Amino acid sequence: MTRDSFQDGRQKRVSVVIPSLTSPVINRTIASLKEQTFGLDQLEVLVVGLDDAGLIDPADGIRFIPTGAPVNPAVARNIGMHLAQGDFLLFLDADCIATPNWVETMVSCLAAGKAVVGGAVTFPVDNYWLVCDNVTFFHEYMPSKKAGERRYLPTLNLGVQRDVVQAVGGFDETLPRAQDIEFTVRMFASGYRPYFTPTAGVRHCPENRGLQQTLRRSFVSGEYSIGIRLRHADIYHTPFFARSAVLLLALSPLISAYIALKIFAVDRAMLRYWYTLPVVFLSKLAWCLGAAKSLLRSEHVLD
């Protein structure tokens, strides 16, 4: 689809929603949208949250919706969706830099009938901890992965038809983490098939993270996503041991080793990041521990 075809008056309006908690690179995120082949003048861009550093320039044509205080990303995205005018809703995180063809590729997929679309994630490789963090959380969405249907997609690089959101609802604001998994799995359960295309890329540039931050992030992810995996066990093919805190704890070293090794075994392109294996293993172990904590809490409530 060419740029001219977007300008012929037939294409639906496109909105980009960016949640931000004073991101130190939000200006770079916005700059990447100004460099799109699609053209910033054809987009509605909404940034929801905080900008204490004053990096958002009103002259860029960005609609900034301040929340006054830090809010859950799910809350920020829901606010953005509610205020957005687009029939195509694109989600981009405030620490991500979109490739020049990002909007054009996402809109092409959505216009072709894909209900929900996700793209590839790349990242800087000059910081060991950032590489470990990205390999841990986004190994399923590397540019080397094949296009096709997925059970869930991350929201740092996501496009959705508004009709789908109206049908399934917005983000679950009660979840501090794993809102994107819950959001897109709910779509899958409703008959919409999330679709991954590696040609719509973003470069993930979060603030520097150390081992403790990465493990904490994995722990909290396990704590909140295990409930989603159990609720949608038929979609996830959730194994029996994930229903028991005792079994999950007992098997966690084996589970973590298996998953960590599988990341590098199924995709030869991932071997370039072999040196992250120890941290990936520890991250998966932290995920298991977080999930077990959640299961223990649930069992206690039931008792």
C-alpha positions in Angstrom: 0.0 0.0 0.0 1.5 3.3 -1.1 1.5 6.6 0.7 -0.9 8.0 -1.9 -3.4 5.3 -1.2 -3.6 6.6 2.4 -4.4 10.0 1.2 -7.3 9.1 -1.2 -9.9 9.8 1.4 -11.0 6.2 1.7 -8.6 5.2 4.5 -9.8 5.2 8.1 -8.4 7.7 10.6 -5.4 6.4 12.6 -4.6 7.2 16.3 -1.4 6.4 18.1 -1.7 6.1 21.9 1.5 6.4 24.0 1.4 5.9 27.8 4.3 7.8 29.5 5.6 8.2 33.0 8.1 11.0 32.3 10.0 8.9 29.8 13.5 10.3 29.2 13.2 9.4 25.5 9.6 10.4 24.7 11.0 13.1 22.4 12.8 10.5 20.4 9.6 8.4 20.3 7.7 11.4 18.9 10.5 12.2 16.5 10.3 8.6 15.1 6.6 9.2 14.3 7.5 12.5 12.5 9.8 10.4 10.2 7.1 7.9 9.2 6.4 7.1 5.6 2.8 7.5 6.6 3.2 11.1 7.6 2.6 12.7 11.1 0.0 15.0 9.5 -2.1 12.0 8.8 -2.0 10.7 12.4 -3.6 11.6 15.7 -0.9 11.1 18.4 -2.0 11.1 22.0 0.5 10.9 24.9 -1.1 10.1 28.3 0.6 10.4 31.6 3.4 12.6 32.8 6.1 14.7 31.2 8.0 16.3 34.1 11.1 16.9 32.0 9.1 18.9 29.4 10.2 16.9 26.4 6.9 17.0 24.6 6.7 20.0 22.3 3.1 21.2 21.6 4.5 22.5 18.2 4.9 18.8 17.1 1.1 18.5 16.9 1.0 16.0 19.8 -2.0 15.8 22.1 -0.7 15.5 25.6 -3.2 14.4 28.2 -1.6 14.9 31.7 -2.8 12.6 34.5 -1.4 14.7 37.3 0.0 11.6 39.1 1.5 8.3 38.0 -1.1 5.9 36.7 -1.2 2.2 35.7 -0.3 1.9 32.0 -3.7 0.2 31.5 -5.4 3.3 32.8 -3.3 5.5 30.5 -4.1 3.4 27.4 -7.8 3.3 28.2 -7.9 7.1 28.6 -6.1 7.4 25.2 -8.5 5.0 23.5 -11.5 6.8 24.9 -10.2 10.2 23.6 -8.8 8.9 20.3 -10.8 9.4 17.2 -9.2 6.7 15.0 -10.8 3.5 13.8 -7.3 2.1 13.8 -5.6 2.3 17.2 -1.9 1.9 17.4 -0.1 1.5 20.7 3.6 2.4 21.2 5.5 2.6 24.4 7.2 5.8 25.4 10.6 4.1 25.4 10.3 2.7 21.9 11.5 4.2 18.6 9.3 3.3 15.6 11.0 2.3 12.3 10.0 4.6 9.4 7.5 2.1 7.9 5.9 1.2 11.3 2.6 3.0 10.9 2.3 2.2 7.2 2.9 -1.6 7.8 0.5 -1.7 10.8 -2.3 0.1 8.9 -1.8 -2.1 5.9 -2.4 -5.2 8.0 -5.4 -3.8 9.8 -6.9 -2.5 6.5 -6.4 -6.0 5.1 -8.7 -7.4 7.8 -6.3 -8.3 10.6 -8.2 -7.5 13.8 -5.1 -7.1 16.0 -1.5 -6.8 14.8 1.9 -6.8 16.6 5.3 -6.1 15.3 9.0 -7.0 15.9 11.2 -5.7 18.8 14.8 -4.8 18.5 17.1 -3.2 21.1 20.5 -1.7 21.8 23.2 -4.3 22.4 25.8 -2.1 24.2 24.3 -2.7 27.6 24.3 -6.3 28.9 21.4 -6.0 31.2 19.2 -4.4 28.6 20.0 -7.2 26.2 19.1 -9.8 28.9 15.9 -8.0 29.7 14.8 -7.8 26.1 15.7 -11.4 25.3 13.8 -12.5 28.4 10.6 -10.7 27.6 10.5 -10.3 23.8 12.3 -13.3 22.3 9.0 -14.3 20.7 8.9 -11.1 18.8 12.4 -10.7 17.2 12.7 -9.8 13.5 13.8 -13.3 12.8 10.4 -14.8 13.8 8.0 -15.7 11.1 4.8 -13.8 10.4 1.6 -15.6 11.6 -1.1 -15.9 14.2 -0.2 -15.7 17.9 -2.2 -16.3 21.1 -1.1 -13.0 22.5 1.0 -9.9 21.7 2.8 -7.2 23.7 1.4 -3.7 23.7 4.7 -1.8 23.2 4.1 -2.5 19.4 0.4 -3.2 18.7 -2.4 -2.2 16.4 -6.1 -2.9 16.9 -9.3 -2.2 15.1 -11.6 0.0 17.2 -14.5 -2.4 16.6 -12.5 -5.2 18.3 -12.0 -3.0 21.4 -15.7 -2.2 21.5 -16.5 -5.9 21.3 -14.1 -7.2 24.0 -13.5 -4.1 26.2 -10.4 -2.2 27.1 -7.4 -3.0 29.3 -7.9 -4.5 32.7 -6.9 -1.7 35.1 -6.6 -4.0 38.1 -3.5 -5.6 36.7 -0.2 -3.8 37.5 1.5 -6.2 35.0 0.5 -8.5 32.1 -2.3 -6.2 30.9 -1.2 -6.7 27.3 -1.3 -10.5 27.6 -4.8 -10.4 29.2 -6.0 -7.8 26.5 -4.9 -9.8 23.5 -5.7 -13.3 24.9 -9.2 -12.0 25.6 -9.4 -11.1 21.9 -8.2 -14.6 20.9 -10.9 -16.1 23.2 -13.5 -13.9 21.5 -12.6 -15.2 18.0 -10.1 -12.5 16.9 -6.7 -13.9 16.0 -3.7 -11.7 17.0 -1.3 -11.5 14.1 2.5 -11.0 14.2 4.4 -9.3 11.4 8.2 -8.9 11.7 8.2 -6.0 9.2 6.6 -3.5 11.6 9.5 -2.9 14.0 10.2 -0.8 17.1 13.5 -0.3 18.9 13.0 -0.8 22.6 15.2 1.7 24.6 14.2 1.5 28.2 16.2 3.0 31.0 19.2 1.0 32.2 18.2 -2.1 34.2 20.3 -4.2 36.4 19.9 -7.8 37.4 17.7 -7.0 40.4 15.3 -4.9 38.2 15.1 -7.7 35.6 14.4 -10.4 38.1 11.9 -8.2 39.9 10.1 -7.6 36.7 10.0 -11.3 35.9 8.7 -12.1 39.4 5.8 -9.6 39.2 5.0 -10.8 35.7 4.7 -14.4 36.9 2.6 -13.2 39.9 0.0 -11.6 37.7 0.1 -13.6 34.5 -0.4 -17.0 36.0 -4.0 -16.2 36.7 -4.5 -15.3 33.0 -2.8 -18.6 32.0 -5.2 -20.6 34.2 -8.3 -18.6 33.2 -7.5 -19.3 29.5 -5.9 -22.7 30.0 -7.4 -24.0 26.8 -5.6 -21.3 24.8 -2.3 -21.5 26.6 -2.4 -25.3 26.9 -1.4 -24.7 30.6 0.2 -27.8 32.1 -1.1 -29.4 35.2 1.9 -28.4 37.4 1.1 -24.7 36.8 -2.0 -25.2 38.9 -0.1 -26.2 42.0 2.2 -23.9 43.9 4.1 -26.9 45.4 4.6 -28.6 42.0 5.6 -25.3 40.4 8.1 -24.6 43.1 9.6 -28.1 43.0 9.9 -28.2 39.2 10.9 -24.5 38.7 14.6 -25.2 38.1 13.8 -27.7 35.4 11.0 -25.6 33.9 13.3 -22.5 33.8 16.2 -24.4 32.3 13.9 -26.0 29.6 12.4 -22.6 28.6 15.7 -20.8 28.6 17.4 -23.4 26.4 14.4 -23.6 24.1 14.6 -19.9 23.4 18.0 -20.4 21.8 17.4 -23.8 20.3 14.3 -23.1 18.2 15.7 -20.0 16.5 19.3 -20.0 15.4 19.2 -16.2 15.1 18.9 -16.1 18.9 22.3 -17.7 19.3 23.9 -14.3 18.9 22.6 -13.6 22.4 23.9 -16.8 23.9 25.7 -14.9 26.6 22.4 -13.9 28.2 21.5 -17.5 29.0 22.3 -17.3 32.7 20.2 -14.2 33.3 17.4 -15.6 31.1 17.4 -18.8 33.3 17.3 -16.7 36.5 14.5 -14.6 35.0 12.4 -17.6 34.2 13.0 -18.9 37.7 11.9 -15.6 39.1 8.7 -15.9 37.0 8.0 -19.3 38.5 8.5 -18.0 42.0 6.1 -15.1 41.3 3.5 -17.5 39.9 3.9 -19.8 42.9 3.4 -16.9 45.3 0.1 -16.1 43.5 -1.0 -19.7 43.6 -0.3 -19.9 47.3 -2.3 -16.8 47.9 -5.2 -18.2 45.9 -5.1 -21.5 47.8 -5.0 -19.6 51.1 -8.1 -17.6 50.1 -9.9 -20.8 49.1 -9.1 -22.4 52.4 
